[in-house]
Amino acid sequence: MTNWAVDVLLALAVFFALACVVGVVVMPTTYDRLHYAGAAATVPAFLVLAAVLCREHLSGGGLEAIAAVGLLFFLFPVLLTATARAIARVEDGA
Amino acid sequence: MNAFVWAALGLCLGYLPLLCVVARRRPIDGLVALELGGVLLVLVLLCLAEGFHRSFGYSVAIVAAVMSWIGGLVFARFLGRWV
């Protein structure tokens, strides 16, 4: 049962991560690409974290995985905001 | 090869289109691709740490998350100012 859950979670994580990559490649504007880059730090990251926790539970490795995904989830919006400001300056001269 | 190693390989496939974006589009688009590459790196390191049962791999993923964030902020700052 656990192996089956891990396989499904990892397959979904890879699918959503590659969907974000496709979004960054094919979207017409830089803001659209930024939207897809931001999505990668949420859904695929938590799916990988869930898969790791299925195996590790709350051992040392599981806690460090929670820390890594938590850093991504809470720090990445700051980076997205800074990048959006840079895009505004580049495109609009703001 | 277990599921985590296969997942890491699948995530690594995402780097090829991102390299095309970095090489062929504007620098600001390359920055967005670089940020997504940082997220993919953290996920790949998590998968490899679990797939090969290397506990230090989780620490590397934490360091990669912080360093990719700092690098992205620096690039965003300088691209917004000078490009």
Backbone of each chain as nested JSON, in Angstrom:
{
  "chains": [
    {"id": "A", "residues": [
      {"number": 1, "name": "MET", "atoms": {"N": [0.832, -1.211, 0.0], "CA": [0.0, 0.0, 0.0], "C": [0.865, 1.259, 0.0]}},
      {"number": 2, "name": "THR", "atoms": {"N": [1.9, 1.261, 0.873], "CA": [2.77, 2.432, 0.93], "C": [3.535, 2.614, -0.38]}},
      {"number": 3, "name": "ASN", "atoms": {"N": [4.026, 1.502, -0.934], "CA": [4.748, 1.601, -2.196], "C": [3.857, 2.142, -3.3]}},
      {"number": 4, "name": "TRP", "atoms": {"N": [2.606, 1.708, -3.307], "CA": [1.664, 2.179, -4.319], "C": [1.422, 3.684, -4.158]}},
      {"number": 5, "name": "ALA", "atoms": {"N": [1.248, 4.128, -2.916], "CA": [1.026, 5.557, -2.665], "C": [2.244, 6.376, -3.074]}},
      {"number": 6, "name": "VAL", "atoms": {"N": [3.438, 5.856, -2.757], "CA": [4.662, 6.582, -3.132], "C": [4.782, 6.692, -4.646]}},
      {"number": 7, "name": "ASP", "atoms": {"N": [4.483, 5.599, -5.344], "CA": [4.57, 5.642, -6.809], "C": [3.608, 6.673, -7.388]}},
      {"number": 8, "name": "VAL", "atoms": {"N": [2.379, 6.682, -6.883], "CA": [1.384, 7.632, -7.408], "C": [1.797, 9.069, -7.094]}},
      {"number": 9, "name": "LEU", "atoms": {"N": [2.256, 9.308, -5.856], "CA": [2.654, 10.669, -5.476], "C": [3.828, 11.159, -6.321]}},
      {"number": 10, "name": "LEU", "atoms": {"N": [4.806, 10.289, -6.544], "CA": [5.973, 10.7, -7.337], "C": [5.601, 10.918, -8.798]}},
      {"number": 11, "name": "ALA", "atoms": {"N": [4.722, 10.053, -9.324], "CA": [4.303, 10.243, -10.72], "C": [3.564, 11.565, -10.882]}},
      {"number": 12, "name": "LEU", "atoms": {"N": [2.7, 11.88, -9.936], "CA": [1.993, 13.16, -9.999], "C": [2.96, 14.336, -9.865]}},
      {"number": 13, "name": "ALA", "atoms": {"N": [3.948, 14.193, -8.973], "CA": [4.923, 15.276, -8.787], "C": [5.703, 15.531, -10.071]}},
      {"number": 14, "name": "VAL", "atoms": {"N": [6.159, 14.465, -10.709], "CA": [6.917, 14.647, -11.954], "C": [6.026, 15.244, -13.035]}},
      {"number": 15, "name": "PHE", "atoms": {"N": [4.785, 14.769, -13.101], "CA": [3.866, 15.301, -14.112], "C": [3.642, 16.805, -13.921]}},
      {"number": 16, "name": "PHE", "atoms": {"N": [3.351, 17.217, -12.696], "CA": [3.082, 18.638, -12.459], "C": [4.349, 19.476, -12.629]}},
      {"number": 17, "name": "ALA", "atoms": {"N": [5.512, 18.946, -12.233], "CA": [6.754, 19.7, -12.419], "C": [7.042, 19.899, -13.909]}},
      {"number": 18, "name": "LEU", "atoms": {"N": [6.86, 18.847, -14.698], "CA": [7.105, 18.98, -16.135], "C": [6.045, 19.879, -16.78]}},
      {"number": 19, "name": "ALA", "atoms": {"N": [4.82, 19.859, -16.245], "CA": [3.794, 20.78, -16.747], "C": [4.216, 22.23, -16.494]}},
      {"number": 20, "name": "CYS", "atoms": {"N": [4.823, 22.481, -15.337], "CA": [5.318, 23.841, -15.054], "C": [6.442, 24.208, -16.028]}},
      {"number": 21, "name": "VAL", "atoms": {"N": [7.312, 23.249, -16.332], "CA": [8.39, 23.519, -17.292], "C": [7.796, 23.851, -18.664]}},
      {"number": 22, "name": "VAL", "atoms": {"N": [6.802, 23.074, -19.08], "CA": [6.157, 23.349, -20.368], "C": [5.516, 24.736, -20.349]}},
      {"number": 23, "name": "GLY", "atoms": {"N": [4.9, 25.091, -19.224], "CA": [4.303, 26.416, -19.11], "C": [5.328, 27.522, -19.256]}},
      {"number": 24, "name": "VAL", "atoms": {"N": [6.49, 27.355, -18.621], "CA": [7.552, 28.375, -18.743], "C": [8.041, 28.476, -20.189]}},
      {"number": 25, "name": "VAL", "atoms": {"N": [8.05, 27.361, -20.905], "CA": [8.569, 27.381, -22.275], "C": [7.559, 27.999, -23.245]}},
      {"number": 26, "name": "VAL", "atoms": {"N": [6.283, 27.65, -23.114], "CA": [5.327, 28.009, -24.168], "C": [4.523, 29.276, -23.881]}},
      {"number": 27, "name": "MET", "atoms": {"N": [4.499, 29.776, -22.67], "CA": [3.665, 30.936, -22.383], "C": [4.193, 32.18, -23.102]}},
      {"number": 28, "name": "PRO", "atoms": {"N": [3.289, 33.073, -23.513], "CA": [3.724, 34.183, -24.361], "C": [4.433, 35.321, -23.625]}},
      {"number": 29, "name": "THR", "atoms": {"N": [4.044, 35.609, -22.392], "CA": [4.65, 36.745, -21.696], "C": [5.478, 36.266, -20.505]}},
      {"number": 30, "name": "THR", "atoms": {"N": [6.361, 37.126, -20.038], "CA": [7.234, 36.769, -18.919], "C": [6.437, 36.603, -17.627]}},
      {"number": 31, "name": "TYR", "atoms": {"N": [5.389, 37.416, -17.458], "CA": [4.557, 37.259, -16.259], "C": [3.884, 35.893, -16.238]}},
      {"number": 32, "name": "ASP", "atoms": {"N": [3.417, 35.425, -17.404], "CA": [2.816, 34.083, -17.465], "C": [3.832, 33.011, -17.1]}},
      {"number": 33, "name": "ARG", "atoms": {"N": [5.056, 33.174, -17.6], "CA": [6.101, 32.193, -17.272], "C": [6.391, 32.199, -15.775]}},
      {"number": 34, "name": "LEU", "atoms": {"N": [6.388, 33.397, -15.18], "CA": [6.645, 33.506, -13.745], "C": [5.565, 32.786, -12.946]}},
      {"number": 35, "name": "HIS", "atoms": {"N": [4.331, 32.851, -13.434], "CA": [3.236, 32.15, -12.762], "C": [3.505, 30.648, -12.706]}},
      {"number": 36, "name": "TYR", "atoms": {"N": [3.962, 30.086, -13.814], "CA": [4.23, 28.648, -13.844], "C": [5.455, 28.29, -13.005]}},
      {"number": 37, "name": "ALA", "atoms": {"N": [6.444, 29.173, -12.98], "CA": [7.612, 28.915, -12.136], "C": [7.216, 28.899, -10.661]}},
      {"number": 38, "name": "GLY", "atoms": {"N": [6.298, 29.792, -10.286], "CA": [5.838, 29.807, -8.904], "C": [5.047, 28.572, -8.523]}},
      {"number": 39, "name": "ALA", "atoms": {"N": [4.289, 28.057, -9.474], "CA": [3.477, 26.867, -9.188], "C": [4.35, 25.663, -8.866]}},
      {"number": 40, "name": "ALA", "atoms": {"N": [5.564, 25.637, -9.423], "CA": [6.438, 24.479, -9.189], "C": [6.875, 24.381, -7.733]}},
      {"number": 41, "name": "ALA", "atoms": {"N": [6.867, 25.493, -7.013], "CA": [7.298, 25.457, -5.613], "C": [6.176, 25.033, -4.677]}},
      {"number": 42, "name": "THR", "atoms": {"N": [5.0, 24.751, -5.2], "CA": [3.887, 24.382, -4.325], "C": [3.472, 22.926, -4.546]}},
      {"number": 43, "name": "VAL", "atoms": {"N": [2.746, 22.672, -5.628], "CA": [2.14, 21.338, -5.803], "C": [3.186, 20.221, -5.946]}},
      {"number": 44, "name": "PRO", "atoms": {"N": [4.133, 20.311, -6.905], "CA": [5.103, 19.21, -7.014], "C": [5.956, 19.055, -5.761]}},
      {"number": 45, "name": "ALA", "atoms": {"N": [6.295, 20.171, -5.129], "CA": [7.139, 20.086, -3.926], "C": [6.414, 19.341, -2.809]}},
      {"number": 46, "name": "PHE", "atoms": {"N": [5.138, 19.635, -2.607], "CA": [4.41, 18.963, -1.53], "C": [4.118, 17.505, -1.878]}},
      {"number": 47, "name": "LEU", "atoms": {"N": [3.982, 17.201, -3.174], "CA": [3.797, 15.794, -3.547], "C": [5.067, 14.987, -3.266]}},
      {"number": 48, "name": "VAL", "atoms": {"N": [6.241, 15.569, -3.602], "CA": [7.504, 14.881, -3.283], "C": [7.662, 14.749, -1.772]}},
      {"number": 49, "name": "LEU", "atoms": {"N": [7.306, 15.81, -1.036], "CA": [7.4, 15.741, 0.427], "C": [6.497, 14.64, 0.981]}},
      {"number": 50, "name": "ALA", "atoms": {"N": [5.292, 14.526, 0.449], "CA": [4.382, 13.477, 0.92], "C": [4.955, 12.089, 0.629]}},
      {"number": 51, "name": "ALA", "atoms": {"N": [5.578, 11.942, -0.544], "CA": [6.177, 10.648, -0.878], "C": [7.331, 10.323, 0.072]}},
      {"number": 52, "name": "VAL", "atoms": {"N": [8.156, 11.328, 0.359], "CA": [9.278, 11.097, 1.285], "C": [8.758, 10.75, 2.68]}},
      {"number": 53, "name": "LEU", "atoms": {"N": [7.713, 11.453, 3.12], "CA": [7.188, 11.192, 4.461], "C": [6.518, 9.826, 4.554]}},
      {"number": 54, "name": "CYS", "atoms": {"N": [6.02, 9.319, 3.429], "CA": [5.48, 7.948, 3.446], "C": [6.562, 6.945, 3.82]}},
      {"number": 55, "name": "ARG", "atoms": {"N": [7.783, 7.221, 3.414], "CA": [8.88, 6.298, 3.709], "C": [9.569, 6.634, 5.033]}},
      {"number": 56, "name": "GLU", "atoms": {"N": [9.83, 7.924, 5.243], "CA": [10.67, 8.335, 6.375], "C": [9.868, 8.652, 7.627]}},
      {"number": 57, "name": "HIS", "atoms": {"N": [8.583, 8.933, 7.482], "CA": [7.74, 9.402, 8.586], "C": [8.382, 10.661, 9.198]}},
      {"number": 58, "name": "LEU", "atoms": {"N": [8.439, 10.776, 10.508], "CA": [9.015, 11.992, 11.104], "C": [10.4, 11.704, 11.685]}},
      {"number": 59, "name": "SER", "atoms": {"N": [11.188, 10.956, 10.929], "CA": [12.58, 10.735, 11.336], "C": [13.401, 11.973, 10.952]}},
      {"number": 60, "name": "GLY", "atoms": {"N": [14.726, 11.864, 11.118], "CA": [15.582, 12.996, 10.78], "C": [15.458, 13.392, 9.319]}},
      {"number": 61, "name": "GLY", "atoms": {"N": [15.454, 12.387, 8.44], "CA": [15.313, 12.685, 7.014], "C": [13.986, 13.323, 6.684]}},
      {"number": 62, "name": "GLY", "atoms": {"N": [12.921, 12.845, 7.316], "CA": [11.604, 13.423, 7.065], "C": [11.527, 14.874, 7.522]}},
      {"number": 63, "name": "LEU", "atoms": {"N": [12.122, 15.144, 8.689], "CA": [12.094, 16.53, 9.183], "C": [12.911, 17.45, 8.283]}},
      {"number": 64, "name": "GLU", "atoms": {"N": [14.055, 16.941, 7.784], "CA": [14.854, 17.778, 6.886], "C": [14.137, 17.999, 5.551]}},
      {"number": 65, "name": "ALA", "atoms": {"N": [13.398, 16.991, 5.092], "CA": [12.608, 17.183, 3.876], "C": [11.521, 18.225, 4.102]}},
      {"number": 66, "name": "ILE", "atoms": {"N": [10.898, 18.192, 5.289], "CA": [9.895, 19.219, 5.611], "C": [10.54, 20.601, 5.605]}},
      {"number": 67, "name": "ALA", "atoms": {"N": [11.763, 20.697, 6.146], "CA": [12.456, 21.986, 6.173], "C": [12.755, 22.477, 4.757]}},
      {"number": 68, "name": "ALA", "atoms": {"N": [13.216, 21.563, 3.892], "CA": [13.562, 21.98, 2.527], "C": [12.334, 22.469, 1.777]}},
      {"number": 69, "name": "VAL", "atoms": {"N": [11.247, 21.708, 1.843], "CA": [10.025, 22.123, 1.133], "C": [9.413, 23.36, 1.795]}},
      {"number": 70, "name": "GLY", "atoms": {"N": [9.503, 23.448, 3.121], "CA": [9.004, 24.64, 3.799], "C": [9.759, 25.888, 3.386]}},
      {"number": 71, "name": "LEU", "atoms": {"N": [11.085, 25.759, 3.261], "CA": [11.871, 26.908, 2.784], "C": [11.436, 27.308, 1.386]}},
      {"number": 72, "name": "LEU", "atoms": {"N": [11.256, 26.305, 0.513], "CA": [10.79, 26.622, -0.841], "C": [9.455, 27.349, -0.796]}},
      {"number": 73, "name": "PHE", "atoms": {"N": [8.534, 26.811, -0.007], "CA": [7.164, 27.323, -0.013], "C": [7.088, 28.735, 0.551]}},
      {"number": 74, "name": "PHE", "atoms": {"N": [7.87, 29.019, 1.59], "CA": [7.752, 30.324, 2.238], "C": [8.707, 31.367, 1.666]}},
      {"number": 75, "name": "LEU", "atoms": {"N": [9.844, 30.945, 1.095], "CA": [10.796, 31.917, 0.555], "C": [10.525, 32.248, -0.907]}},
      {"number": 76, "name": "PHE", "atoms": {"N": [9.983, 31.286, -1.65], "CA": [9.858, 31.498, -3.091], "C": [8.924, 32.663, -3.458]}},
      {"number": 77, "name": "PRO", "atoms": {"N": [7.83, 32.907, -2.728], "CA": [7.007, 34.079, -3.066], "C": [7.775, 35.392, -3.005]}},
      {"number": 78, "name": "VAL", "atoms": {"N": [8.739, 35.495, -2.084], "CA": [9.563, 36.711, -2.027], "C": [10.359, 36.863, -3.318]}},
      {"number": 79, "name": "LEU", "atoms": {"N": [10.931, 35.743, -3.77], "CA": [11.705, 35.761, -5.01], "C": [10.816, 36.091, -6.204]}},
      {"number": 80, "name": "LEU", "atoms": {"N": [9.598, 35.548, -6.211], "CA": [8.682, 35.837, -7.316], "C": [8.321, 37.315, -7.349]}},
      {"number": 81, "name": "THR", "atoms": {"N": [8.113, 37.899, -6.169], "CA": [7.787, 39.326, -6.118], "C": [8.954, 40.163, -6.623]}},
      {"number": 82, "name": "ALA", "atoms": {"N": [10.175, 39.825, -6.204], "CA": [11.348, 40.561, -6.674], "C": [11.506, 40.405, -8.186]}},
      {"number": 83, "name": "THR", "atoms": {"N": [11.256, 39.207, -8.692], "CA": [11.372, 38.991, -10.141], "C": [10.295, 39.77, -10.888]}},
      {"number": 84, "name": "ALA", "atoms": {"N": [9.082, 39.808, -10.34], "CA": [8.013, 40.575, -10.995], "C": [8.37, 42.06, -11.05]}},
      {"number": 85, "name": "ARG", "atoms": {"N": [8.993, 42.56, -9.985], "CA": [9.432, 43.964, -10.005], "C": [10.506, 44.177, -11.064]}},
      {"number": 86, "name": "ALA", "atoms": {"N": [11.421, 43.211, -11.189], "CA": [12.459, 43.33, -12.217], "C": [11.843, 43.286, -13.609]}},
      {"number": 87, "name": "ILE", "atoms": {"N": [10.836, 42.418, -13.808], "CA": [10.166, 42.353, -15.113], "C": [9.503, 43.688, -15.414]}},
      {"number": 88, "name": "ALA", "atoms": {"N": [8.865, 44.281, -14.4], "CA": [8.198, 45.568, -14.614], "C": [9.204, 46.636, -15.027]}},
      {"number": 89, "name": "ARG", "atoms": {"N": [10.377, 46.618, -14.397], "CA": [11.391, 47.617, -14.753], "C": [11.923, 47.385, -16.154]}},
      {"number": 90, "name": "VAL", "atoms": {"N": [12.124, 46.122, -16.516], "CA": [12.675, 45.818, -17.835], "C": [11.668, 46.147, -18.929]}},
      {"number": 91, "name": "GLU", "atoms": {"N": [10.407, 45.767, -18.723], "CA": [9.42, 45.895, -19.787], "C": [8.76, 47.268, -19.838]}},
      {"number": 92, "name": "ASP", "atoms": {"N": [8.534, 47.856, -18.679], "CA": [7.809, 49.116, -18.648], "C": [8.705, 50.3, -18.337]}},
      {"number": 93, "name": "GLY", "atoms": {"N": [9.921, 50.051, -17.932], "CA": [10.792, 51.139, -17.531], "C": [10.359, 51.771, -16.233]}},
      {"number": 94, "name": "ALA", "atoms": {"N": [9.627, 51.013, -15.389], "CA": [9.093, 51.572, -14.133], "C": [10.206, 51.778, -13.117]}}
    ]},
    {"id": "B", "residues": [
      {"number": 1, "name": "MET", "atoms": {"N": [17.293, 0.59, -9.069], "CA": [16.52, 1.797, -9.404], "C": [15.138, 1.706, -8.759]}},
      {"number": 2, "name": "ASN", "atoms": {"N": [14.883, 2.563, -7.794], "CA": [13.553, 2.575, -7.197], "C": [12.765, 3.779, -7.718]}},
      {"number": 3, "name": "ALA", "atoms": {"N": [11.558, 3.977, -7.17], "CA": [10.668, 5.016, -7.692], "C": [11.266, 6.414, -7.523]}},
      {"number": 4, "name": "PHE", "atoms": {"N": [12.0, 6.606, -6.43], "CA": [12.562, 7.946, -6.194], "C": [13.648, 8.277, -7.218]}},
      {"number": 5, "name": "VAL", "atoms": {"N": [14.442, 7.292, -7.569], "CA": [15.484, 7.552, -8.584], "C": [14.848, 7.805, -9.947]}},
      {"number": 6, "name": "TRP", "atoms": {"N": [13.811, 7.044, -10.278], "CA": [13.106, 7.307, -11.538], "C": [12.487, 8.702, -11.539]}},
      {"number": 7, "name": "ALA", "atoms": {"N": [11.927, 9.1, -10.396], "CA": [11.344, 10.439, -10.308], "C": [12.418, 11.516, -10.485]}},
      {"number": 8, "name": "ALA", "atoms": {"N": [13.599, 11.279, -9.897], "CA": [14.69, 12.245, -10.07], "C": [15.098, 12.352, -11.538]}},
      {"number": 9, "name": "LEU", "atoms": {"N": [15.156, 11.2, -12.205], "CA": [15.493, 11.235, -13.638], "C": [14.424, 11.983, -14.43]}},
      {"number": 10, "name": "GLY", "atoms": {"N": [13.154, 11.742, -14.104], "CA": [12.07, 12.45, -14.793], "C": [12.135, 13.95, -14.569]}},
      {"number": 11, "name": "LEU", "atoms": {"N": [12.457, 14.343, -13.333], "CA": [12.575, 15.774, -13.047], "C": [13.758, 16.382, -13.793]}},
      {"number": 12, "name": "CYS", "atoms": {"N": [14.836, 15.617, -13.935], "CA": [16.008, 16.134, -14.659], "C": [15.686, 16.404, -16.127]}},
      {"number": 13, "name": "LEU", "atoms": {"N": [14.718, 15.674, -16.685], "CA": [14.334, 15.941, -18.075], "C": [13.833, 17.376, -18.258]}},
      {"number": 14, "name": "GLY", "atoms": {"N": [13.302, 17.941, -17.181], "CA": [12.802, 19.305, -17.264], "C": [13.875, 20.335, -17.503]}},
      {"number": 15, "name": "TYR", "atoms": {"N": [15.138, 19.96, -17.264], "CA": [16.215, 20.943, -17.46], "C": [16.474, 21.244, -18.932]}},
      {"number": 16, "name": "LEU", "atoms": {"N": [16.175, 20.291, -19.821], "CA": [16.483, 20.508, -21.236], "C": [15.689, 21.677, -21.825]}},
      {"number": 17, "name": "PRO", "atoms": {"N": [14.353, 21.724, -21.657], "CA": [13.632, 22.902, -22.163], "C": [14.058, 24.198, -21.474]}},
      {"number": 18, "name": "LEU", "atoms": {"N": [14.378, 24.09, -20.173], "CA": [14.792, 25.309, -19.466], "C": [16.117, 25.833, -20.015]}},
      {"number": 19, "name": "LEU", "atoms": {"N": [17.012, 24.926, -20.392], "CA": [18.278, 25.369, -20.99], "C": [18.019, 26.101, -22.306]}},
      {"number": 20, "name": "CYS", "atoms": {"N": [17.048, 25.633, -23.082], "CA": [16.709, 26.32, -24.332], "C": [16.191, 27.729, -24.043]}},
      {"number": 21, "name": "VAL", "atoms": {"N": [15.351, 27.855, -22.994], "CA": [14.832, 29.181, -22.634], "C": [15.973, 30.1, -22.228]}},
      {"number": 22, "name": "VAL", "atoms": {"N": [16.891, 29.589, -21.4], "CA": [18.014, 30.41, -20.933], "C": [18.896, 30.849, -22.112]}},
      {"number": 23, "name": "ALA", "atoms": {"N": [19.093, 29.942, -23.065], "CA": [20.025, 30.235, -24.151], "C": [19.421, 31.14, -25.228]}},
      {"number": 24, "name": "ARG", "atoms": {"N": [18.11, 31.041, -25.467], "CA": [17.554, 31.673, -26.66], "C": [16.649, 32.856, -26.381]}},
      {"number": 25, "name": "ARG", "atoms": {"N": [16.161, 33.017, -25.167], "CA": [15.223, 34.105, -24.891], "C": [15.946, 35.242, -24.177]}},
      {"number": 26, "name": "ARG", "atoms": {"N": [15.163, 36.255, -23.775], "CA": [15.746, 37.419, -23.111], "C": [16.303, 37.027, -21.732]}},
      {"number": 27, "name": "PRO", "atoms": {"N": [17.215, 37.849, -21.191], "CA": [17.778, 37.526, -19.87], "C": [16.729, 37.409, -18.781]}},
      {"number": 28, "name": "ILE", "atoms": {"N": [15.679, 38.234, -18.824], "CA": [14.676, 38.165, -17.761], "C": [13.882, 36.862, -17.846]}},
      {"number": 29, "name": "ASP", "atoms": {"N": [13.674, 36.365, -19.074], "CA": [13.035, 35.048, -19.217], "C": [13.968, 33.942, -18.716]}},
      {"number": 30, "name": "GLY", "atoms": {"N": [15.257, 34.124, -18.969], "CA": [16.225, 33.168, -18.457], "C": [16.25, 33.131, -16.944]}},
      {"number": 31, "name": "LEU", "atoms": {"N": [16.014, 34.293, -16.309], "CA": [15.966, 34.326, -14.85], "C": [14.788, 33.501, -14.326]}},
      {"number": 32, "name": "VAL", "atoms": {"N": [13.645, 33.629, -14.991], "CA": [12.48, 32.829, -14.573], "C": [12.794, 31.338, -14.718]}},
      {"number": 33, "name": "ALA", "atoms": {"N": [13.431, 30.968, -15.838], "CA": [13.805, 29.567, -16.037], "C": [14.817, 29.125, -14.98]}},
      {"number": 34, "name": "LEU", "atoms": {"N": [15.731, 30.016, -14.626], "CA": [16.719, 29.687, -13.589], "C": [16.051, 29.432, -12.244]}},
      {"number": 35, "name": "GLU", "atoms": {"N": [15.061, 30.237, -11.914], "CA": [14.347, 30.035, -10.648], "C": [13.616, 28.702, -10.645]}},
      {"number": 36, "name": "LEU", "atoms": {"N": [12.979, 28.369, -11.76], "CA": [12.323, 27.059, -11.835], "C": [13.356, 25.943, -11.754]}},
      {"number": 37, "name": "GLY", "atoms": {"N": [14.528, 26.16, -12.349], "CA": [15.601, 25.174, -12.241], "C": [16.037, 24.96, -10.801]}},
      {"number": 38, "name": "GLY", "atoms": {"N": [16.029, 26.015, -10.0], "CA": [16.366, 25.875, -8.582], "C": [15.362, 25.009, -7.84]}},
      {"number": 39, "name": "VAL", "atoms": {"N": [14.081, 25.211, -8.151], "CA": [13.05, 24.376, -7.516], "C": [13.232, 22.92, -7.93]}},
      {"number": 40, "name": "LEU", "atoms": {"N": [13.473, 22.695, -9.222], "CA": [13.681, 21.324, -9.698], "C": [14.894, 20.702, -9.009]}},
      {"number": 41, "name": "LEU", "atoms": {"N": [15.946, 21.502, -8.799], "CA": [17.145, 20.98, -8.144], "C": [16.836, 20.474, -6.742]}},
      {"number": 42, "name": "VAL", "atoms": {"N": [16.065, 21.253, -5.986], "CA": [15.718, 20.842, -4.622], "C": [14.916, 19.537, -4.655]}},
      {"number": 43, "name": "LEU", "atoms": {"N": [13.964, 19.441, -5.584], "CA": [13.15, 18.224, -5.661], "C": [13.996, 17.023, -6.077]}},
      {"number": 44, "name": "VAL", "atoms": {"N": [14.914, 17.235, -7.028], "CA": [15.791, 16.142, -7.46], "C": [16.66, 15.681, -6.3]}},
      {"number": 45, "name": "LEU", "atoms": {"N": [17.203, 16.615, -5.525], "CA": [18.059, 16.232, -4.398], "C": [17.275, 15.477, -3.331]}},
      {"number": 46, "name": "LEU", "atoms": {"N": [16.025, 15.895, -3.091], "CA": [15.197, 15.155, -2.135], "C": [14.952, 13.729, -2.616]}},
      {"number": 47, "name": "CYS", "atoms": {"N": [14.634, 13.602, -3.903], "CA": [14.369, 12.266, -4.445], "C": [15.628, 11.392, -4.392]}},
      {"number": 48, "name": "LEU", "atoms": {"N": [16.774, 11.967, -4.725], "CA": [18.005, 11.179, -4.708], "C": [18.401, 10.797, -3.281]}},
      {"number": 49, "name": "ALA", "atoms": {"N": [18.193, 11.708, -2.329], "CA": [18.517, 11.398, -0.935], "C": [17.681, 10.22, -0.445]}},
      {"number": 50, "name": "GLU", "atoms": {"N": [16.404, 10.209, -0.787], "CA": [15.547, 9.095, -0.362], "C": [15.822, 7.852, -1.199]}},
      {"number": 51, "name": "GLY", "atoms": {"N": [16.076, 8.046, -2.5], "CA": [16.288, 6.9, -3.373], "C": [17.547, 6.126, -3.05]}},
      {"number": 52, "name": "PHE", "atoms": {"N": [18.603, 6.83, -2.655], "CA": [19.864, 6.159, -2.337], "C": [20.083, 6.025, -0.832]}},
      {"number": 53, "name": "HIS", "atoms": {"N": [19.103, 6.441, -0.034], "CA": [19.178, 6.329, 1.437], "C": [20.429, 7.036, 1.971]}},
      {"number": 54, "name": "ARG", "atoms": {"N": [20.651, 8.243, 1.492], "CA": [21.771, 9.06, 1.976], "C": [21.186, 10.209, 2.79]}},
      {"number": 55, "name": "SER", "atoms": {"N": [21.359, 10.168, 4.09], "CA": [20.701, 11.161, 4.936], "C": [21.276, 12.558, 4.729]}},
      {"number": 56, "name": "PHE", "atoms": {"N": [22.57, 12.642, 4.336], "CA": [23.126, 13.982, 4.145], "C": [22.521, 14.664, 2.921]}},
      {"number": 57, "name": "GLY", "atoms": {"N": [21.895, 13.9, 2.035], "CA": [21.272, 14.503, 0.855], "C": [20.162, 15.478, 1.211]}},
      {"number": 58, "name": "TYR", "atoms": {"N": [19.492, 15.237, 2.327], "CA": [18.439, 16.169, 2.743], "C": [19.039, 17.517, 3.137]}},
      {"number": 59, "name": "SER", "atoms": {"N": [20.202, 17.486, 3.796], "CA": [20.865, 18.748, 4.141], "C": [21.29, 19.497, 2.89]}},
      {"number": 60, "name": "VAL", "atoms": {"N": [21.762, 18.752, 1.898], "CA": [22.147, 19.395, 0.637], "C": [20.928, 20.061, -0.012]}},
      {"number": 61, "name": "ALA", "atoms": {"N": [19.76, 19.406, 0.087], "CA": [18.543, 19.999, -0.478], "C": [18.177, 21.294, 0.243]}},
      {"number": 62, "name": "ILE", "atoms": {"N": [18.353, 21.318, 1.559], "CA": [18.057, 22.547, 2.312], "C": [18.996, 23.668, 1.876]}},
      {"number": 63, "name": "VAL", "atoms": {"N": [20.281, 23.341, 1.77], "CA": [21.259, 24.359, 1.343], "C": [20.946, 24.829, -0.08]}},
      {"number": 64, "name": "ALA", "atoms": {"N": [20.558, 23.897, -0.949], "CA": [20.233, 24.273, -2.327], "C": [19.015, 25.197, -2.369]}},
      {"number": 65, "name": "ALA", "atoms": {"N": [18.021, 24.93, -1.511], "CA": [16.834, 25.791, -1.476], "C": [17.214, 27.22, -1.095]}},
      {"number": 66, "name": "VAL", "atoms": {"N": [18.055, 27.345, -0.075], "CA": [18.446, 28.694, 0.374], "C": [19.325, 29.383, -0.676]}},
      {"number": 67, "name": "MET", "atoms": {"N": [20.3, 28.646, -1.214], "CA": [21.241, 29.27, -2.155], "C": [20.562, 29.651, -3.471]}},
      {"number": 68, "name": "SER", "atoms": {"N": [19.64, 28.823, -3.958], "CA": [18.942, 29.189, -5.195], "C": [18.058, 30.411, -4.963]}},
      {"number": 69, "name": "TRP", "atoms": {"N": [17.507, 30.516, -3.755], "CA": [16.708, 31.693, -3.43], "C": [17.582, 32.96, -3.408]}},
      {"number": 70, "name": "ILE", "atoms": {"N": [18.725, 32.87, -2.759], "CA": [19.625, 34.03, -2.705], "C": [20.11, 34.392, -4.111]}},
      {"number": 71, "name": "GLY", "atoms": {"N": [20.501, 33.379, -4.886], "CA": [20.97, 33.654, -6.244], "C": [19.905, 34.304, -7.103]}},
      {"number": 72, "name": "GLY", "atoms": {"N": [18.673, 33.817, -6.982], "CA": [17.579, 34.419, -7.747], "C": [17.338, 35.857, -7.363]}},
      {"number": 73, "name": "LEU", "atoms": {"N": [17.42, 36.145, -6.047], "CA": [17.225, 37.528, -5.6], "C": [18.309, 38.444, -6.162]}},
      {"number": 74, "name": "VAL", "atoms": {"N": [19.555, 37.959, -6.157], "CA": [20.659, 38.785, -6.671], "C": [20.468, 39.061, -8.164]}},
      {"number": 75, "name": "PHE", "atoms": {"N": [20.148, 38.009, -8.922], "CA": [19.933, 38.2, -10.355], "C": [18.75, 39.127, -10.62]}},
      {"number": 76, "name": "ALA", "atoms": {"N": [17.66, 38.977, -9.866], "CA": [16.495, 39.837, -10.07], "C": [16.856, 41.29, -9.78]}},
      {"number": 77, "name": "ARG", "atoms": {"N": [17.644, 41.503, -8.747], "CA": [18.052, 42.862, -8.396], "C": [18.874, 43.502, -9.513]}},
      {"number": 78, "name": "PHE", "atoms": {"N": [19.872, 42.766, -10.015], "CA": [20.764, 43.353, -11.006], "C": [20.108, 43.43, -12.377]}},
      {"number": 79, "name": "LEU", "atoms": {"N": [19.271, 42.45, -12.738], "CA": [18.59, 42.541, -14.027], "C": [17.614, 43.702, -14.04]}},
      {"number": 80, "name": "GLY", "atoms": {"N": [16.91, 43.903, -12.929], "CA": [15.97, 45.01, -12.87], "C": [16.649, 46.358, -12.918]}},
      {"number": 81, "name": "ARG", "atoms": {"N": [17.902, 46.392, -12.49], "CA": [18.578, 47.683, -12.446], "C": [19.28, 48.019, -13.749]}},
      {"number": 82, "name": "TRP", "atoms": {"N": [19.888, 47.027, -14.399], "CA": [20.79, 47.334, -15.499], "C": [20.364, 46.83, -16.865]}},
      {"number": 83, "name": "VAL", "atoms": {"N": [19.356, 45.981, -16.945], "CA": [19.0, 45.456, -18.263], "C": [17.822, 46.223, -18.828]}}
    ]}
  ]
}
